[in-house]
Amino acid sequence: MNEGKVGRPYEYSDALVFWLLTAMTLFNSDYRCAVGFFGPVLRYMGVRVPSYTRFLERCHALAEEHLLEDGCDVKRRYGDGVLSVYVSPHVTDRVRRVGVDSSGLSLSCPNRWRGRKWKGGTKDRGWLRFHALSALDAAEILACAVSDEPVGDAPLLRLLVGMAAEGGHRFEKIYADGAYSSDRNWIYLTRENGYEFVTSFKVNTRPVSNGCLARGLAAGFWCNTPYKVWTEATGYHFRWKSGPGSAISRRSSRRP
C-alpha cells in the first residue's frame, strides 16, 4: 500500500477503481455506498479504502484518459468545454425543418434530506448543458452535445448542424432563439451552406448586414414588422418544438 509513503496521498491502481466501478454498477449504488459497502472487504485484503471523493476523482480521471482521449477524442476535436457528442443514425431522405435549443442539467440531486441534514441547497454546485438539434415535424433529436456551463449557445449551433449534415441528415430551414443569432452563425448557415435561418433579434437591432446579406434582410423585416405578424410570416411560432424536453417528452409519449 504505497510502501514508503511520507506526506503524500495514497495511490490507487486502475484495477481497484475498475473493480469498485463494476461492483457499483452491479448493485446500482452511488460512489459513497460502494466505498462504504466494500470497504471491509478491502481492509480484510490489506488495502486502504479510498474516500468516496477520491474514488470519484479517480473515476473522472480514468474516463478522461480511456474514453475522451483514446476513444472519440471529443476534447481535441470539439474544444475543451464539449464533453460528449452524438448523431442519430436514423437518416431519411426527407428534407426537414429543424430547431436548436439547450437545457441545463444539474450536477447535484436536490432533495429534502440535503436541506434537513446539511442545512444547504443546490447553490454553487455547477451545471452541465445539453444542446440538441431536433426535427420540428417529428419527435426526434438529430444531433446533441453535452458541454460545461461556460460554453455558450452560439458556437454549439455550428457544431450540431455540421455533425447532423455529416451524418447524412437533410434540412433546409433552421429555427433558433436570439442566443444563436450571431454574425458568425448567419455567415456559416446562410452564406456558406445555403440554409434558411429563422431567429429572433434584440430589441435595439439595426437592419444591417454585418457581412451577410441574409442577416440584413432578416433584421430589416424584424425591425419593420409587428412581432405577432413576424412570427406568423416566418413560422417562428414552431420553434418551441425544438426544446430538448419537448422532443424527449413527445418521443416517450408515443405508443409502441
MOCORPE-V919086 format. One record per helix or strand. SS is the DSSP state (helix for helix, strand for strand). FROM is the first residue (numbers start at 0). LEN is the number of residues. If there is no record, write none. Layout:
BEGIN
{{SS:FROM:LEN} {SS:FROM:LEN}}
END
This chain:
BEGIN
{{helix:13:13} {helix:30:14} {helix:51:21} {helix:73:5} {strand:81:6} {strand:95:11} {helix:111:7} {strand:126:9} {strand:139:9} {helix:152:14} {strand:170:6} {helix:177:3} {helix:182:10} {strand:195:4} {helix:212:11} {helix:226:8} {helix:235:7} {helix:243:9}}
END
